[in-house]
Amino acid sequence: MRAAVLAELGKPLAIRDVPVPEVSGDEVLVETKFCGICGTDLHIVEGRGYVPKLPHILGHEPSGVVAKVGDAVEDFKVGDRVVPYLFLTCGKCWYCQNGRDSMCSRLKGITGVTTNGAFAGFFKTPARNLFPLPANVPFDIGALTADAVITSVHAVYDRGNVPTASSAAVVGSGGVGQVIIQLLKDLGVRVVAVSRSEAKLEVARRLGAEAAWQAGDGRIDALSRGFSQEGIDVVFDCVGSAESMKDALAIVKRCGRIVLVGEEDSLFPASSTLIAQYELEIVGSRNGSRRNMEAALQFLARGIVKPVISDVFSLEDANEAIERVRRGASGRVVLKVG
């Protein structure tokens, strides 16, 4: 099969012929149809954050069709349309038993991140990690379930304390931020989008953001008070840089909440005095649980969430696709593999 392989950190992916993965027992072989690309892929290529054993096949946001099943698999058959839950969990630890699957204390890997993924004709995963893709959800959109959509569902419904909020800001209006905006609008929350990219702000407006502000604007504090008298109830930082967190701190109200979704090697630019005196709640949010995966697929099937795909590349053009993400695409970038 053809695959885009990371052979050396910091270098372009090598397009190679590699063996099709062997499956047995409870494993399932999936023929890849589409696979999304996000900032995590950039981090892996650059040697930041996750550093897998090389050579490594990236691809953690795929959709596909079951091609082969191990002899212990009962719930899936050849031809089924599927998407994977990425975290290869033990299913037995406290975190798995309490719906915090991505925090598994005996995690065996993350598909496409620490184990080989779907920048390839086929990928394999345990059957328990597969979810049926609803018939009315196309493969390109379905591919985004495993990261962009599940991450947004977890951030909004589990970490955002949104039921108490009337206003929200999404800092970083890329793939995840755009899904968060749609979920917030479905809940009736007034939303403002913040981004360095005018193209992304325009997408955010189309998705229902009532206001759109340039990141780093020195007036952002005043703008937030004009949008909501005391400031913004909950801020979703989908970037995670010192600059984005500075904006989040400027617009969140006293006693408000900041949900950190984006990941960068940045220190939080806030004093303990500010956090304590303003009684700010600052929480992290990582991907999501199996329950979130089920909800994400339902949001897609019902049309509540419609991820924006801005660019489609072939597997052979994976390096161009990664560069497009690096330059800041206005929506999600996907590889058409199958």
Secondary structure, DSSP 8 states (H G I E B T S, - for coil): -EEEEE-STTS--EEEE-------TTEEEEEEEEEEE-HHHHHHHHT-S----SSEE---SEEEEEEEE-TT--S--TT-EEEE--EE--S-SHHHHTT-GGG-TT--EEBTTTB--SSBSEEEEEGGGEEE--TTS-HHHHGGGGTHHHHHHHIIIIIS-GGG-SEEEEES-SHHHHHHHHHHHHTT-EEEEEES-HHHHHHHHHHT-SEEEETT-TTHHHHHHHHSTT-EEEEEESS-SHHHHHHHHHHEEEEEEEEE-S--S------HHHHHHTT-EEEE--S--HHHHHHHHHHHHTTS----EEEEEEGGGHHHHHHHHHH--SSEEEEE--
